[in-house]
Amino acid sequence: MQPYQKARELVQAVKAEESYKEFMQAREQVFADPKLKDMLRDLRKAEIEAHQRQMAGQELDDDDKQKIQKLYELARMNSVLAGYLEKEYRFSMMMMDIQKIINEVIPQEKDQPDGQSN
């Protein structure tokens, strides 16, 4: 049961982090404004569609790249949305770092005995 308790403690530690608090506050601001919420949704939709095409082995054409770039430029022109994206990025970086640490429990292929892989 200890890993579950430690996970709960990790949740509490994350919630106590300033980057989490700032991200959640910025998120509330964005989601309280239907225009900003729609802008963010359009940006995320374009990113997801592009990612799905890339995962399917398709190249992104210039129109796709320009669409995403234009959506980012529009988002950055709004100080609230730009602040949200910055805070989201910082929070995401912290979460990725935590995930890397947690993933240390999984042996890497090079760590397999006799070069065997699973």
Phi and psi restraints in degrees (value plus and minus 20) as a CYANA .aco file:
   2 GLN   PHI     -79.3   -39.3
   2 GLN   PSI     -62.0   -22.0
   3 PRO   PHI     -79.2   -39.2
   3 PRO   PSI     -56.1   -16.1
   4 TYR   PHI     -87.4   -47.4
   4 TYR   PSI     -60.2   -20.2
   5 GLN   PHI     -85.4   -45.4
   5 GLN   PSI     -61.6   -21.6
   6 LYS   PHI     -84.0   -44.0
   6 LYS   PSI     -57.1   -17.1
   7 ALA   PHI     -83.2   -43.2
   7 ALA   PSI     -60.9   -20.9
   8 ARG   PHI     -84.5   -44.5
   8 ARG   PSI     -59.0   -19.0
   9 GLU   PHI     -84.5   -44.5
   9 GLU   PSI     -58.1   -18.1
  10 LEU   PHI     -82.3   -42.3
  10 LEU   PSI     -62.6   -22.6
  11 VAL   PHI     -77.7   -37.7
  11 VAL   PSI     -65.7   -25.7
  12 GLN   PHI     -84.5   -44.5
  12 GLN   PSI     -58.8   -18.8
  13 ALA   PHI     -85.5   -45.5
  13 ALA   PSI     -60.8   -20.8
  14 VAL   PHI     -83.3   -43.3
  14 VAL   PSI     -65.2   -25.2
  15 LYS   PHI     -83.0   -43.0
  15 LYS   PSI     -45.2    -5.2
  16 ALA   PHI    -102.7   -62.7
  16 ALA   PSI     -34.8     5.2
  17 GLU   PHI     -88.8   -48.8
  17 GLU   PSI     120.7   160.7
  18 GLU   PHI     -82.8   -42.8
  18 GLU   PSI     -57.4   -17.4
  19 SER   PHI     -84.1   -44.1
  19 SER   PSI     -54.4   -14.4
  20 TYR   PHI     -87.7   -47.7
  20 TYR   PSI     -67.1   -27.1
  21 LYS   PHI     -80.9   -40.9
  21 LYS   PSI     -64.3   -24.3
  22 GLU   PHI     -84.5   -44.5
  22 GLU   PSI     -61.5   -21.5
  23 PHE   PHI     -82.2   -42.2
  23 PHE   PSI     -66.1   -26.1
  24 MET   PHI     -85.8   -45.8
  24 MET   PSI     -57.7   -17.7
  25 GLN   PHI     -85.5   -45.5
  25 GLN   PSI     -64.6   -24.6
  26 ALA   PHI     -84.2   -44.2
  26 ALA   PSI     -57.9   -17.9
  27 ARG   PHI     -81.9   -41.9
  27 ARG   PSI     -63.6   -23.6
  28 GLU   PHI     -79.4   -39.4
  28 GLU   PSI     -62.3   -22.3
  29 GLN   PHI     -81.2   -41.2
  29 GLN   PSI     -66.2   -26.2
  30 VAL   PHI     -85.5   -45.5
  30 VAL   PSI     -66.6   -26.6
  31 PHE   PHI     -94.5   -54.5
  31 PHE   PSI     -33.4     6.6
  32 ALA   PHI    -101.1   -61.1
  32 ALA   PSI     -35.6     4.4
  33 ASP   PHI    -131.2   -91.2
  33 ASP   PSI      89.7   129.7
  34 PRO   PHI     -75.2   -35.2
  34 PRO   PSI     -55.8   -15.8
  35 LYS   PHI     -85.0   -45.0
  35 LYS   PSI     -66.2   -26.2
  36 LEU   PHI     -87.6   -47.6
  36 LEU   PSI     -58.9   -18.9
  37 LYS   PHI     -80.4   -40.4
  37 LYS   PSI     -62.8   -22.8
  38 ASP   PHI     -86.4   -46.4
  38 ASP   PSI     -60.7   -20.7
  39 MET   PHI     -81.1   -41.1
  39 MET   PSI     -64.1   -24.1
  40 LEU   PHI     -85.6   -45.6
  40 LEU   PSI     -62.3   -22.3
  41 ARG   PHI     -81.4   -41.4
  41 ARG   PSI     -62.4   -22.4
  42 ASP   PHI     -83.0   -43.0
  42 ASP   PSI     -62.2   -22.2
  43 LEU   PHI     -82.8   -42.8
  43 LEU   PSI     -68.6   -28.6
  44 ARG   PHI     -82.6   -42.6
  44 ARG   PSI     -60.3   -20.3
  45 LYS   PHI     -80.9   -40.9
  45 LYS   PSI     -65.4   -25.4
  46 ALA   PHI     -84.1   -44.1
  46 ALA   PSI     -60.1   -20.1
  47 GLU   PHI     -83.8   -43.8
  47 GLU   PSI     -64.7   -24.7
  48 ILE   PHI     -84.2   -44.2
  48 ILE   PSI     -64.0   -24.0
  49 GLU   PHI     -81.7   -41.7
  49 GLU   PSI     -62.5   -22.5
  50 ALA   PHI     -84.3   -44.3
  50 ALA   PSI     -63.5   -23.5
  51 HIS   PHI     -82.7   -42.7
  51 HIS   PSI     -61.7   -21.7
  52 GLN   PHI     -82.6   -42.6
  52 GLN   PSI     -61.0   -21.0
  53 ARG   PHI     -83.6   -43.6
  53 ARG   PSI     -62.6   -22.6
  54 GLN   PHI     -83.9   -43.9
  54 GLN   PSI     -60.6   -20.6
  55 MET   PHI     -86.1   -46.1
  55 MET   PSI     -46.7    -6.7
  56 ALA   PHI    -104.6   -64.6
  56 ALA   PSI     -17.1    22.9
  57 GLY   PHI      66.7   106.7
  57 GLY   PSI      -8.9    31.1
  58 GLN   PHI    -112.3   -72.3
  58 GLN   PSI     122.9   162.9
  59 GLU   PHI     -99.2   -59.2
  59 GLU   PSI     123.7   163.7
  60 LEU   PHI    -100.7   -60.7
  60 LEU   PSI     110.3   150.3
  61 ASP   PHI    -105.4   -65.4
  61 ASP   PSI     152.5   192.5
  62 ASP   PHI     -81.1   -41.1
  62 ASP   PSI     -54.6   -14.6
  63 ASP   PHI     -82.5   -42.5
  63 ASP   PSI     -62.6   -22.6
  64 ASP   PHI     -82.2   -42.2
  64 ASP   PSI     -66.8   -26.8
  65 LYS   PHI     -83.3   -43.3
  65 LYS   PSI     -61.9   -21.9
  66 GLN   PHI     -86.5   -46.5
  66 GLN   PSI     -57.1   -17.1
  67 LYS   PHI     -81.5   -41.5
  67 LYS   PSI     -67.7   -27.7
  68 ILE   PHI     -85.1   -45.1
  68 ILE   PSI     -63.0   -23.0
  69 GLN   PHI     -80.7   -40.7
  69 GLN   PSI     -62.5   -22.5
  70 LYS   PHI     -84.9   -44.9
  70 LYS   PSI     -61.0   -21.0
  71 LEU   PHI     -83.6   -43.6
  71 LEU   PSI     -60.1   -20.1
  72 TYR   PHI     -84.4   -44.4
  72 TYR   PSI     -62.0   -22.0
  73 GLU   PHI     -82.3   -42.3
  73 GLU   PSI     -62.2   -22.2
  74 LEU   PHI     -82.5   -42.5
  74 LEU   PSI     -62.0   -22.0
  75 ALA   PHI     -83.9   -43.9
  75 ALA   PSI     -60.6   -20.6
  76 ARG   PHI     -90.0   -50.0
  76 ARG   PSI     -40.3    -0.3
  77 MET   PHI     -94.4   -54.4
  77 MET   PSI     -39.3     0.7
  78 ASN   PHI    -119.2   -79.2
  78 ASN   PSI     100.8   140.8
  79 SER   PHI     -82.8   -42.8
  79 SER   PSI     -55.9   -15.9
  80 VAL   PHI     -87.3   -47.3
  80 VAL   PSI     -67.6   -27.6
  81 LEU   PHI     -89.1   -49.1
  81 LEU   PSI     -58.3   -18.3
  82 ALA   PHI     -82.3   -42.3
  82 ALA   PSI     -62.6   -22.6
  83 GLY   PHI     -83.0   -43.0
  83 GLY   PSI     -60.2   -20.2
  84 TYR   PHI     -80.4   -40.4
  84 TYR   PSI     -68.3   -28.3
  85 LEU   PHI     -81.4   -41.4
  85 LEU   PSI     -58.6   -18.6
  86 GLU   PHI     -85.5   -45.5
  86 GLU   PSI     -65.9   -25.9
  87 LYS   PHI     -88.6   -48.6
  87 LYS   PSI     -55.9   -15.9
  88 GLU   PHI     -82.8   -42.8
  88 GLU   PSI     -61.8   -21.8
  89 TYR   PHI     -82.3   -42.3
  89 TYR   PSI     -67.7   -27.7
  90 ARG   PHI     -82.4   -42.4
  90 ARG   PSI     -62.2   -22.2
  91 PHE   PHI     -84.9   -44.9
  91 PHE   PSI     -62.8   -22.8
  92 SER   PHI     -81.7   -41.7
  92 SER   PSI     -58.7   -18.7
  93 MET   PHI     -83.0   -43.0
  93 MET   PSI     -62.6   -22.6
  94 MET   PHI     -81.8   -41.8
  94 MET   PSI     -64.1   -24.1
  95 MET   PHI     -85.6   -45.6
  95 MET   PSI     -57.1   -17.1
  96 MET   PHI     -86.3   -46.3
  96 MET   PSI     -58.9   -18.9
  97 ASP   PHI     -83.2   -43.2
  97 ASP   PSI     -62.0   -22.0
  98 ILE   PHI     -82.6   -42.6
  98 ILE   PSI     -62.9   -22.9
  99 GLN   PHI     -81.6   -41.6
  99 GLN   PSI     -59.8   -19.8
 100 LYS   PHI     -80.8   -40.8
 100 LYS   PSI     -61.3   -21.3
 101 ILE   PHI     -84.6   -44.6
 101 ILE   PSI     -65.2   -25.2
 102 ILE   PHI     -82.9   -42.9
 102 ILE   PSI     -57.6   -17.6
 103 ASN   PHI     -87.6   -47.6
 103 ASN   PSI     -31.8     8.2
 104 GLU   PHI     -82.8   -42.8
 104 GLU   PSI     -37.8     2.2
 105 VAL   PHI     -91.1   -51.1
 105 VAL   PSI     -41.7    -1.7
 106 ILE   PHI    -112.9   -72.9
 106 ILE   PSI     100.2   140.2
 107 PRO   PHI     -82.6   -42.6
 107 PRO   PSI     121.6   161.6
 108 GLN   PHI    -104.5   -64.5
 108 GLN   PSI     139.5   179.5
 109 GLU   PHI     -74.3   -34.3
 109 GLU   PSI     -60.6   -20.6
 110 LYS   PHI     -87.3   -47.3
 110 LYS   PSI     -37.6     2.4
 111 ASP   PHI    -108.8   -68.8
 111 ASP   PSI     -21.9    18.1
 112 GLN   PHI     -93.3   -53.3
 112 GLN   PSI     120.6   160.6
 113 PRO   PHI     -81.7   -41.7
 113 PRO   PSI     121.8   161.8
 114 ASP   PHI      36.2    76.2
 114 ASP   PSI       5.2    45.2
 115 GLY   PHI      51.5    91.5
 115 GLY   PSI     -10.1    29.9
 116 GLN   PHI     -92.8   -52.8
 116 GLN   PSI     124.3   164.3
 117 SER   PHI    -142.2  -102.2
 117 SER   PSI     137.5   177.5
